[in-house]
Amino acid sequence: MDAEIGIKRIPCSEEEVSEFFDRMTSVQKRDAYQFAVKCSAACLADAHELINEAFVRMCDGRRTRLSDNNDLFPVLMGTIKSLASDRHFVTERARIRRMGFREGKGQAWRRRTRRRSWEH
């Protein structure tokens, strides 16, 4: 839709994203964190992981902003929402939790089967 009305989108640069995070107001930080907490209920990441990954993706140019607007707050919020709804985005902590859960489940299963085999 932006292309239809002639608004150009450009990738975010690392410098402007760093400056944006440095000058975020406490209200913006609070709002972003609260939004990330709500979004984290629908995914395997917590709020801090969503915000950190959003920062990384904005810095490396994967996210774009409107060329006529320097406010990156809507880009941050959109990136957090996008990450939370991306079923392929799994954080390192979630991978570790999954591995530990599977190993623990396997060990408990082995103990139960050993006990049963001893009873017979």
Buried (B, 14 or more C-beta within 10 A) or exposed (E): EEEEEEEEEEEBBEEBBEEBBEEBEEEBEEBBBEBBEEBBEEBBBBBBBBBBBBBEBBBEEEBBBBEEEEEBEEBBBBBBBBBBEEEEBBBEEBEEEEEEEEEEEEEEEEEEEEEEEEEE
